[in-house]
C-alpha cells in the first residue's frame, strides 16, 4: 500500500480565503454572471498555475464567485477563451478530457469524504464523492449524484465553431445543502463564521483547428496530446488537486459578517502533522517500516509541535497538542486527521 510514497507539496502553507456572502434573493440560472444576483459577491483572485507562483501566469483569465442561503451553495465562474469547445454529452463522463471547470469541497477539512464536480461548455457534469484521496486508496463513488443540482452555461461566442468571435464562457452552479450535508460536520449546513475547505480548477488543453474542428495538439514525440494545464484558485504546490489540506478557506458570512479572517493557529498544527504524514509514508516506501523517531522525520527546520508517534507493522498514528486551544490532533497512515 505504501510502496510509492506520497509526494510532499513544494509550497508554503498559505491557502487562499474567501468570504461567502448570504444571497439576497433566489438565483435564476442562465450561466451569466453579469446580473444583480452576483453584484455584491466579490471575485476570487485570478487563478494561477496549480504548482504556484513559481510557474508562468495562465494565458487566459479565470475567476469565481460564491454565495449561499438556507437551500443552496452557489458558484459562478468566468473563463476568458478564444477557443470554446466541448465533446462530452453524457453525465459522469470523465469531463476533464475536455476543457472544464471544477469544484472541490471538503466540508470538515479532514481530507476524507469530500466532493468533486466538473462541468464543460456543453453543460455536461460529473459529480462524485471521494471516500479518501487517491493517494490513500480512494475510492471515488461515481454513482453518487448531487440530488437537485442546478447548472447553466453561457457561451460568449459560438461553441465548437473555429473562427467565431469568441470571448469566453461562464457557468453557474447551485448545489443543495440537502446533498452536501452528507459529509458536513454534524450533518448540517454551515453557520455564519464557520468555514469549509474549497478549491477550483480550470483544465485547459492545447487545441488547434483541423478539418474545421478543434483538436487537441499532439506531441509528435509521444503520439499523444500534450499534458493539460491546470489553473487553480488556491495553489497546490504539485500537479494534483487531491490534497484537500491545501484547498482554500471559504468563510460563510451573514449580512453583518464576518469579513476578516486570520488563519487559526490550530490549522498550522494540522499542517505540521500533515507534513509528518507525508514523510512517514515516504519513509515506509524507502525502508519498508514506519519511523518511530519524530526527530528523523522533522529533520531540523522550524516546527511548533512536539509530536508523539505510535506505529505497528502496517499502521501509524501521530498526535500533537495545540498549546493555544488545548486540543490534541491526530493523523494516521491513510491521511485521516481528527481531534480529541
Secondary structure, 3 states (H helix, E strand, C coil): CCCCCCCCCCCCCCCCEEEEEECCCCCCCCCCCCCHHHCCCCCCCCCEECCCCCCCCCCCCEEEEEEECCCEEEEEEEEECCCCCCCCCCCCCCHHHCCEEEEEEECCCCCEEEEEEEECCCCCEEEEEEEECHHHCCCEECCCCCCCCEEEEEEECCCCCCCCCCCEEEEEEEEEHHHHHHHCHHHCCCCCCCEEEEEEEEEECCEEEECCEEEECEECCCCEECCCEEEECCCCCCCCCCCHHHCEEEEECECCECCCCCCCHHHHHHHHHHHHHHHHHHHHHHHCCCCCCHHHHHCCCCCCCCCEEEECCCCEEEEEECCCCCCEEEEECCCCEEEC
